[in-house]
Amino acid sequence: MKSKDVLQELFAGGYLDERGIYAYGQASAGLRYLVTVCGEKVTVFESNHENEAVKIILTAPAGSLKHVECRTGLLHLHSKIAFTYNAVPYRFTTGTGAGKCVAFFKALSKR
């Protein structure tokens, strides 16, 4: 499935709003994820090799995320996003094209 189609499905399902804040990422275990923001709701999906959102791992109000960190890598080719929700740590490495999502989490880390 094309990324454009996936994003349209996420928008229709209420997981993505007109700001288009999302990022594909990978965890240290090699699992692929899709992080979306709709309003003040953050949703993390497990993603497959075709970038489809397979299942929801987490849905939480952005304000309830703790220990939020966002670091941009060398030459801005990747970023690391980390946070804790209900004492469970989440860590992702995003690729290029995740600028809006990185900006959202950087702002969230300063709250």
NUNUFI-818716 format. One line per 2 residues: their letters; for each residue x, y, z of N, C-alpha, C, O, CB. Coordinates in steps of 0.02 Angstrom, whole numbers, plus 32768, in hexadecimal, padded with zeros to 4 digits. Glycine has a CB too. Layout:
A = X/Y/Z/X/Y/Z/X/Y/Z/X/Y/Z/X/Y/Z; ...
This chain:
MK = 802A/7FC5/8000/8000/8000/8000/802D/803E/8000/8060/8040/8023/7FD0/8000/803D; 801B/8070/7FDB/8042/80AD/7FD7/8038/80D7/8015/8002/80D6/8034/802E/80D6/7F98
SK = 806B/80FC/8029/8068/8126/8064/802E/8157/8061/800E/8164/8094/80A8/814C/806E; 801F/8172/8027/7FE8/81A1/801F/7FA6/8180/8032/7F7D/819F/8054/7FE5/81BA/7FD6
DV = 7F9C/8141/801D/7F5F/811D/802E/7F5B/810F/8079/7F25/8115/8097/7F5C/80DB/8007; 7F93/80FD/8097/7F95/80F0/80DF/7F82/8130/8105/7F5B/812D/8134/7FDB/80D7/80F5
LQ = 7F9E/8169/80F1/7F8F/81A8/8112/7F46/81BB/810B/7F28/81D6/8139/7FBC/81DF/80F6; 7F28/81AE/80D1/7EE1/81BD/80C8/7EB6/8192/80F6/7E85/81AA/8111/7ECD/81B1/807F
EL = 7EC9/8153/80FF/7EA5/8127/812D/7EAC/813F/8175/7E7B/813E/819B/7EBE/80DF/8127; 7EE7/8155/8187/7EF2/816E/81CB/7EC9/81AE/81D8/7EAD/81B7/820D/7F3D/817C/81D7
FA = 7EC6/81D9/81A6/7E9F/8217/81AB/7E55/8205/81B3/7E33/8221/81DE/7EAA/8243/816D; 7E3C/81D8/818A/7DF6/81C4/818D/7DE5/81A2/81CF/7DAD/81A7/81E7/7DE5/8194/8153
GG = 7E15/817F/81ED/7E0B/815C/822C/7E14/8188/826A/7E0A/8170/82A2/7E39/8122/8230; 7E26/81C7/8260/7E2F/81F4/8299/7E72/81EE/82BC/7E78/8201/82F6/7DF9/81E8/82CA
YL = 7EA4/81D3/8299/7EE7/81CC/82B6/7F17/8201/829D/7F50/8205/82B5/7F02/8188/82A8; 7F01/8229/826E/7F2B/825C/824F/7EFF/8298/823F/7EC7/828F/8227/7F50/8242/820F
DE = 7F18/82D4/824D/7EF0/830F/823D/7F10/8337/8205/7F41/8321/81E7/7EE6/833C/827C; 7EF5/8372/81F8/7F0D/839A/81BF/7F55/83B1/81C6/7F74/83C6/8195/7EE1/83D6/81B6
RG = 7F71/83AE/8202/7FB8/83C1/820B/7FE7/838E/81EE/8020/839E/81DD/7FC8/83CA/8256; 7FD1/8351/81E6/7FFA/831D/81C8/8037/830B/81F1/806E/8303/81D5/8010/8332/8184
IY = 802F/8304/8233/8068/82F3/825E/806C/82A7/8265/8042/8288/8286/8061/8315/82A4; 809E/828A/8246/80A9/8242/824A/80F2/8233/823A/8115/825C/821D/807A/821C/821A
AY = 8107/81F8/824C/814B/81E2/823B/814D/8196/823D/8130/8176/8269/8180/8200/826B; 8171/8179/820E/8180/8132/8210/81C1/812C/8238/81EE/8155/8230/8187/8113/81C8
GQ = 81C5/80F9/8262/8201/80F1/828A/8211/80A8/8293/81EB/807B/827F/81F9/8113/82CD; 8249/809D/82B2/825F/8059/82C0/8279/8057/8307/829C/8085/831D/8296/8042/828D
AS = 8268/8023/832B/8281/8019/836F/82C1/7FF0/836C/82D2/7FD4/8339/824B/7FF5/839C; 82E4/7FEF/83A4/8324/7FCB/83A6/831D/7F81/8396/834C/7F62/837E/8345/7FD4/83EA
AG = 82E2/7F65/83A2/82D7/7F1E/8393/82CA/7F12/8349/82BF/7ED9/8335/829E/7F04/83BC; 82CA/7F47/8321/82BF/7F40/82D9/8276/7F45/82C5/8267/7F43/828A/82DA/7F00/82C3
LR = 8249/7F4C/82F5/8202/7F53/82E5/81F5/7F98/82C7/8214/7FC9/82DB/81D7/7F48/8323; 81C8/7F9B/8297/81B6/7FDA/8276/8178/7FF6/8296/8149/7FD2/82A8/81AC/7FCF/822A
YL = 8178/8038/829D/813F/805A/82BC/812A/8096/8293/8150/80B1/826B/8151/8070/8302; 80EC/80AA/829E/80D1/80E7/8282/80B4/810E/82BC/8089/80F6/82E0/809A/80D9/824A
VT = 80CC/814B/82C6/80B5/8177/82FC/808C/81AE/82DB/80A3/81CF/82AD/80F1/8195/8325; 804E/81B8/82F4/8022/81EC/82D9/800A/8219/8311/8007/8205/834B/7FE7/81CD/82B3
VC = 7FF8/8256/82FE/7FDC/8286/832D/7F9C/82A1/830F/7F9B/82B7/82D5/800F/82BF/833E; 7F66/82A0/8336/7F26/82BD/8321/7F0D/82E6/835C/7EFB/82CB/8390/7EF2/8285/830C
GE = 7F0C/8328/8354/7EFC/8354/838B/7F32/834D/83C0/7F6D/835A/83B1/7EB7/8343/83A9; 7F20/8338/83FB/7F51/832C/8431/7F56/82E2/8441/7F6B/82CF/8478/7F3F/8353/8470
KV = 7F43/82B7/8411/7F45/826E/841A/7F7F/8252/83F1/7F85/825E/83B5/7F02/824D/8405; 7FAA/822B/8413/7FE1/8209/83F2/7FD0/81BF/83EC/7FBB/81A0/841C/8024/8213/841A
TV = 7FD9/81A4/83B0/7FCC/815D/83A5/800A/813E/8386/8029/815A/8359/7F8E/8153/8376; 801C/8104/83A0/8055/80DE/8386/803A/809D/836A/8019/8076/838D/808C/80D2/83BD
FE = 8049/8091/832B/8035/8054/8309/8072/8029/82FB/80A8/8043/82EF/8010/8063/82C8; 806A/7FE8/82FC/809C/7FBC/82E0/8092/7FC0/8295/8059/7FC0/827D/8097/7F71/82FC
SN = 80C7/7FC2/826F/80C3/7FCA/8227/80E6/7F8F/8205/8113/7F70/8222/80E3/800C/8210; 80CF/7F7F/81C9/80F0/7F48/81A5/8120/7F65/8170/8128/7FA2/816C/80BB/7F1B/8184
HE = 813E/7F3A/8148/816F/7F50/8117/8150/7F7A/80DF/8175/7F9A/80B9/8192/7F14/80F9; 810E/7F7A/80D9/80EC/7FA3/80A7/80D2/7FE5/80C4/80AA/8008/80A6/80B2/7F7C/8087
NE = 80EA/7FF4/8101/80D7/8032/8125/808E/8035/8138/8074/806B/8145/80E8/806D/80FB; 806C/7FFC/813B/8027/7FFB/8151/8025/7FF8/819D/804E/7FD8/81BD/8001/7FBE/8132
AV = 7FF4/801A/81BB/7FE9/8018/8203/7FC6/7FD6/8212/7F8C/7FCD/8201/7FBF/8055/821C; 7FE9/7FA9/8233/7FCF/7F65/823E/7FA5/7F61/827D/7F6C/7F48/827B/8009/7F34/8242
KI = 7FBF/7F79/82B5/7F98/7F78/82F3/7FAD/7FB2/8320/7FE6/7FCA/831D/7FA0/7F34/8318; 7F7E/7FC7/834A/7F8C/7FFF/8378/7FB2/7FE5/83B4/7F9D/7FB5/83D5/7F4A/8022/838E
IL = 7FEB/8005/83C3/8013/7FF4/83FC/8001/8022/8437/8001/800C/8471/805E/7FFA/83EC; 7FF3/8061/8428/7FE6/8093/845B/7FBB/80CB/8440/7FC6/80E3/8408/8028/80AF/8477
TA = 7F8A/80E1/8466/7F66/811F/845A/7F64/8144/849C/7F4C/8128/84CE/7F1D/8111/843D; 7F7D/8182/849D/7F81/81A7/84DC/7F7D/81F2/84CF/7F92/820A/849A/7FC1/8196/8501
PA = 7F61/8217/84FF/7F64/8260/84F9/7FAD/8277/84FD/7FD4/825E/8526/7F39/8282/8532; 7FBF/82A5/84D2/8004/82BC/84D0/801C/82D6/8514/8056/82CB/8526/800C/82F3/849C
GS = 7FF0/82F7/8538/8002/8312/8579/8012/82DE/85AE/802F/82EE/85E1/7FCC/833E/8591; 7FFE/829F/85A2/800B/826B/85D4/804D/8246/85C7/8060/821A/85EE/7FD2/8239/85D4
LK = 806F/8256/8591/80B1/8238/8583/80E5/8257/85B0/80E6/8294/85B8/80C5/8240/8537; 810E/822F/85CE/8142/8247/85FD/8187/823C/85DF/8190/8214/85B2/813C/8223/8641
HV = 81B7/8261/85FA/81FE/825A/85E7/8207/825D/859B/822B/8234/857E/821A/8219/8602; 81E6/828D/857B/81E9/8293/8532/822D/82AF/851E/8243/82E1/8538/81B0/82C0/8517
EC = 824E/828D/84EF/828E/82A3/84D3/828B/829E/8488/826C/8270/846C/82C8/8278/84EF; 82AA/82CC/8468/82AE/82CB/841F/82F2/82E7/840B/8301/8320/8419/8274/82F3/83FE
RT = 831A/82BE/83EA/835D/82D3/83D5/8365/82C9/838A/8352/8295/836E/8394/82AC/83FB; 8380/82FB/836A/838D/82F6/8322/83D3/82DC/8318/8403/82F1/8339/8384/833B/8300
GL = 83DA/82AD/82E9/841A/828E/82DC/8446/82B8/82AF/8433/82EE/8298/8410/824B/82BD; 8480/829E/82A3/84B2/82BF/8279/8495/82CE/8234/8477/82A2/8215/84F1/8293/8273
LH = 849D/830A/821C/8485/8320/81DA/8439/831D/81D3/841F/8321/819B/84A6/82F7/81A4; 8416/8316/820B/83CD/8313/820B/83B1/82DA/81E0/837A/82DF/81C6/83B1/8355/81F2
LH = 83D7/82A4/81DA/83C0/826B/81B3/8392/823D/81DA/836C/8216/81BD/83FC/8243/819A; 8395/8242/821C/8367/821B/8246/835E/8240/8289/8385/826C/829B/8383/81D3/8252
SK = 832B/822D/82AC/831E/8249/82EF/830A/8210/831D/82F1/81DC/8307/82E6/827F/82EC; 8315/821B/835D/8301/81EA/838F/82CC/820A/83BA/82D5/8240/83D6/833E/81D3/83BA
IA = 8294/81E7/83C0/825C/81FD/83E9/8253/81CA/8421/8252/818E/8414/821A/8205/83BF; 824E/81E2/845E/8245/81B6/8497/8214/81D5/84C8/8212/8212/84D1/8289/81A6/84BA
FT = 81EC/81AB/84E8/81BF/81C2/851D/81A9/8186/8546/81B5/814D/8534/8181/81E8/84FF; 8189/8195/857E/816F/8161/85AA/8125/816D/85B2/810F/81A6/85BA/8194/8160/85EF
YN = 80FE/8138/85B1/80B7/813C/85BE/80A4/8101/85EA/80B1/80C7/85D9/808D/813C/857B; 8084/810F/8622/8072/80DB/8653/80AE/80AF/8665/80A8/8072/8668/8039/80AF/8638
AV = 80E7/80CF/8671/8125/80AE/8685/8143/8081/8650/8172/805B/865E/8119/8086/86C4; 812A/8084/8612/8145/805C/85DB/816C/808C/85AD/8150/80BC/8593/810C/8037/85B4
PY = 81AD/807E/85A1/81D4/80A9/8575/81C8/8099/852B/81C1/805E/8518/821F/80A3/8586; 81C6/80CC/8502/81BF/80C5/84B9/81FA/80EC/849A/8206/8125/84AD/8179/80E1/849F
RF = 821D/80CD/846B/8256/80ED/844A/8254/80DB/8400/824D/80A0/83ED/8299/80D8/846A; 825B/810E/83D6/8259/8104/838E/8290/812D/836D/82A3/8162/8386/8215/8117/8371
TT = 82A9/8114/8336/82D5/813A/830A/82AF/8147/82CA/8298/8118/82A9/831A/8114/82FD; 82A8/8186/82B8/8284/8198/827B/82B5/81A8/8244/82F0/81B8/8250/8255/81D3/8287
GT = 829D/81A4/8207/82C6/81B6/81CD/82B9/81FD/81B7/829B/8225/81DC/82BA/8186/8194; 82D0/820E/817C/82C3/8250/8161/8278/8258/8153/8255/8226/814C/82EC/825C/8120
GA = 8261/8295/8150/821B/82A2/8143/81EF/82A2/8180/81B2/82A5/817A/8201/8270/8112; 820D/829E/81BB/81E6/829C/81F9/81E7/82DF/821D/81DB/82E2/8259/8201/8265/8227
GK = 81F4/8314/81F9/81FE/8356/8217/81C4/836F/8242/81D0/8389/8278/820A/8388/81E2; 8187/8366/822C/814D/837E/8253/8146/8356/8294/8136/8372/82C9/810C/8379/822A
CV = 8152/8316/828F/814D/82EB/82CA/8185/82FC/82FC/8179/82FF/8338/8150/82A1/82B6; 81C0/8306/82E3/81F9/8318/830D/81EB/835B/832F/81F8/8362/836B/823A/831B/82E4
AF = 81D2/838B/830B/81C2/83CD/8327/818C/83C6/835E/8191/83E8/8392/81AA/83FD/82F1; 815A/839C/8353/8125/8391/8384/8143/8376/83C5/8134/838F/83FB/80F0/8361/8369
FK = 816D/8343/83C0/8189/8324/83FC/81BD/8352/841D/81C4/8350/845B/81A9/82E2/83EB; 81E1/8379/83F7/820F/83AA/8415/81E8/83DD/843E/81FC/83EE/8476/8239/83CD/83DF
AL = 81B1/83F5/8423/8186/8425/8448/8168/8404/8485/8163/8423/84BA/814E/8440/841B; 8154/83C5/847F/8138/83A1/84B7/816B/8397/84EF/815A/8397/852A/811C/835D/84A0
SK = 81A9/838E/84DC/81DE/8383/850E/81EC/83C2/8538/8208/83BE/856E/821E/836C/84EB; 81D8/83FB/851E/81E4/843A/8541/81A9/8450/856C/81AE/8483/858E/81F3/8470/850F
R = 8173/842B/856B/8139/843D/8595/8145/842F/85DD/8119/843B/8606/80FB/8417/857F
